[in-house]
Amino acid sequence: MVIHTKEKAKIHAHEPKGAKIKGSNIYTVERGPKTIGAKVSDDKKKSYRKSTIHQSEPKNKGLSRFKRNLKESNISIKTKNTNLHIAGRTSALAAGAVTEQVEGGQEVSQAAYLAYESSRPVTGTASKGAALFRKKAAAEAKKRIKKVEAGKKLAKKTAKKAAKDTAKTVAKETAKETAKTTAKVATKTATKAAATAAGTAVAPGVGTAIGMAAGYAAGVSIEVKDEKMTNRSRKIKFFLDKMKAQENQTDSVAKLVKDLIVRKAITWVKAAAPIIGLVLLLLVLVVAMIAVPVIAVIAILYNSPFALFLPPLESGDTVQTVTSAYVQEFNRDVNTKVNEHTGYDLGELVYVDYEGMEENPSNYYDIMAVYMVKHGVGDTATVMNDTSKGWLQAVVNDMCSYTTSTGTKDVEETDADGNVTTVTKSVLYVNVTLKSYRDMISVYGFNSDQVEMLEQIMSPEFMGQLGYAGSGSGGGGGSPGVSSMTEDEINAILNEITDSRQKTVCSYALHRVGFPYSQDLRDSGNYYDCSSLAYNSWKDAGVDISYGGATTAAAEAQGLDEAGKTVSFDELQPGDLIFYSFTSNGRYKNISHVAVYVGNGKVVEALNESLGVVYRDVASTGKIVVIGRP
């Protein structure tokens, strides 16, 4: 039997491609005597699915139904002229032709058709697999061709791409670093500004501190994150380098460790820098808080009269040296005048109305105090330039002056034979007036503040720093004595005095030991000079020793001497008054000091501003000119 087939035959089938056989879809046909009258059971209503084999009309044969099914199918499967497909279909057609001629051939034909249908998935799969294999092979070939072409193109573009990538990388890294730095600064600034605003809402001044703290915290956080990212990038770079060939490797573990340590150190330094800066700032502020007031006080002092007691601002001349030079110059002029006494037999220097125990009185310290109060307020008067020297010279001229006068004086002379005669000689008197700081208060019209400063400067506490011990320093010789006494010590002295009036005088004087010295406040009862102590001691006993309304030492001595109430040194008794002459002052017998004798060779006397009223031994006996007993 010859069966003709077409090339690339198209076989149509229903989906799914596999054949399914269900019992309810199979029908049988009886042929021959045994099948006469056979009927298809229709007890139940038949229902069929599209993909199943449908029930045919009794007249339809198996091959006719197969052809009909092929025509009704909407899906076509293209197959190649393979032996598998040809054999499949040939077997099916052959089965149909043969079985038509034999009994039971229809069943055989159906079985063949069913076998063909069941084999279709296998044949389809095989063909699909072959198609996929060919497609994959073609794709691989095409891919190899593309790789070759891509390699050629890549080789041509390598130089351009390398230059382009390098420039792009540099620009990218620069932009990245710039953006990173900008982001850090912006974050810190924004955080600081926000925290400052929030802190300011709480309390003035708090905002700045909170803002600084918040900005610092934000900066530290950013630096830590940046460090982690940098370290990660460095480690990746290290591992990538190790993946290269041995001869191409440029990195090492030592370099990696060094870079990580350096980055960690940089992070620590950046984190610690604000703290260190803050600590330094706080130290500077503390020092400034301490130093600025001190500097301000020092600046104020140097622009005040008290600059006299501070170290000089410039080397060279000082207030002390210039004042000393001017005073010495004045004394030279006076002494020259006295020693020359041109046209006169004698010349005599007189310190007008001086009271004290100095043989050569001086108002050196008074001059400096007055100068500083007059010119040192709001000005650095201690800087000795031409202007300040002129100011100081003017003060010296106002406080140191002299006049001359003439007179006669009886002088006893002894000739060669020892005969003593009295001779009257002409005398040129050079009368020196040394004004004290108290005198200048009215001369310069100082106000209360200036007077207060003047008193402070002339106090023993301040002037002692310049070596000043007060007028009559040293008390005319002898020990300075004591400036305080207990009640028992006073009573021990008084118990030896039997005369009640003498005891009253001595008790008053002894109880004033330690009182301060002052000529201006001599009548206040709280300050004493030598003559006011003597006057008040006898006044307490009911005796007035003033003379002509004056209570100076010279006036008191003159009154007692003229009244004949004087005794010799050997006749001294408690309460007696000892009058001294240390220099010529133009007063009675040039007396300038007086002391109250209290027995046992001791006296109570007001010495000077430094020592005040003291209890000591009788001193300077060679200067005693009168001893009075009221």
Steps between C-alpha positions, in 0.01 A plus 500: 500500500632840406400799704568847365568786743568872453808677622460709811159362563293698740324303768230677696407389852304627795668630815628340711719306266475182704203265440277406790269197501191490717263212520194713451635626165557159336234338296488152343336378183377146465561340169377168395244288658619561854465876472170530320263722675770650720419844628699772662395539858323824557385445855689803602553834334843511340734808550832533320804732540658674206833321540352151514396257228134575426230246438445445125195418305460132448574543130829688559808294462822540704701659219220741412475613859876541516500721191212705631682560826805620314294748301322634808821567691611864523865426586749385240829335575768514229726203483786413279503197266650266758468131508325522832210709365474312175499169679239618740263620238571210260423253770177679572389514137605145437310385800191679374521349149561146613250487778225606273516156335495272800257429778583700806717726288334809633619419854850439372491825311389689806777341703753611242364850501519507877859379492585774254332764714682381811835511319452858384631662823816294469557592141422866574742502790773343295458751224487787745819377667679485169385851417620630833841334455546659160387837632747480791784405268421795273489735801841377622651560158350843483630577848855402403479726200381788719784440749758525225348821368467642851867421567607692193285797593625489862861502386434811293325682785742405781718813481206738475309325777804491734555876466131567531463274806805657667365851457156386606640325809706803604202731454276257681738462796554876519128565489445224753754640745370853450143385548601301807683795657216734413247256641697472825525874541137549404385228738705640787386853428136404463507289816674773691259766376196288584627411845600862562151617414347235726740583785437873465132434543586342837722778633723771355857380462405135533434476127862562409625228734236251384567585137871441542436167672248387237725605214790315656289184546380515139855549377627201698221281364583601143871439553434151642282407201756642262773299671302177462438565130865592442623188682261281303619647170862451606442134586326438166792661321738272690310182407467607137874553488560152641291350220753622246804308390785497753722725292218755452413536869589839654317484835599328823366420846737753652365776275144397580561503875683832474215661305239367744697624799559840342132533417406405855750751636359771273150424628622518860681827436194650332281383787741624765590829332175679593528376858863607525410830340214543744726421796759746375228755444371447853853536636547819302166627628591411859837668464332796336239517776783508753754699305272765349376632837855490634631682195214747526577562869869542422417739217277698733769506767761622254264782413448589865713651778568149633723432199769648725523162674510289181807407297585769243362456150823623343864478590684814600363783710225437753292727721728418793828574324378821340344627825819420689704691240274807526506499883877467506530786258283714727708408807824587317370843413396564861823373651701701252309810605564430868863416463583803287292750713649774286520831697420338835701354781295188525252307299230287662248253355154514649223245433205716569259360762634152468393247763675169505819322586698529175811710481450541128127502439368394159162479334624257234216247548237773525611636163458165326159440655371844399643466147333161446161621625518818293623345173459124534120473473424365152860542387819299529682759711771248587637519144764769530499691173559871455136582574478299821838632615366850453194414710719358776733799498201731547381301802850513654510875450159539667594285799863603550589867528724729695537863590782696655506731794763671705564553864755510777609238740710512818777249477744407780860487389807379686836665435847344522525569869174322563302809556131478393336800346156555344505635145201616296513388139284553196315193374348410166201272564391272221146407593388172339135412483425136434130447449345170594238314295238639737600855412456427129137388536391861523768629262389269217137484603482121512150352521394237750602209274844648447541564871406139572753371248763735644442369851520140380826559315657671803391225738781291655371188319562656157796726570673220684538331159718795395706494820319789667488488882343839559645833601770468761575146392688315767364734769813710509700196592446217746269203477153543352347368821171312526168592343273301734473435872278283715306634794723310742811657351344846531391436860846375593643836392229706665532314831847649544365858470380643830392850397138486382533779244815350352324158493205652311730657239697178453184285489357710217827481300552123559146418389569679170787274401423357156283792384574632149697815423346799321560872513178588323285284731697573811197647681256216419591284800569204268821630343797669668816686421765564762367832634132399505584187705684715756222758510216247545691298762528804726153619407364168637666593831339845487798705379506713181850525356417701188678829444353796323221272382750272324566140588810434291802350675689832474204699644455254791875516578503878482208528739657267758844655461374853538294389802811356660358148501809319372729240655829333412539157346612354834180623668261324264174369650201319346287749306785735410518621136826467304540748208740437210656706225612301195527784250439872464132569446475864603303416813589536868848354544435314171296245694333243273411207726379413850464174698321406829727343760338207693789394730778242499668668199194445275289742298176492304516701175331530161781436254370498142241361259670165486542430869231710662501529882771284662645412839881498502823613664595866515695568179699783342595654832739734317203663328316582823468877550227535765343272767175640637287403799154668483 
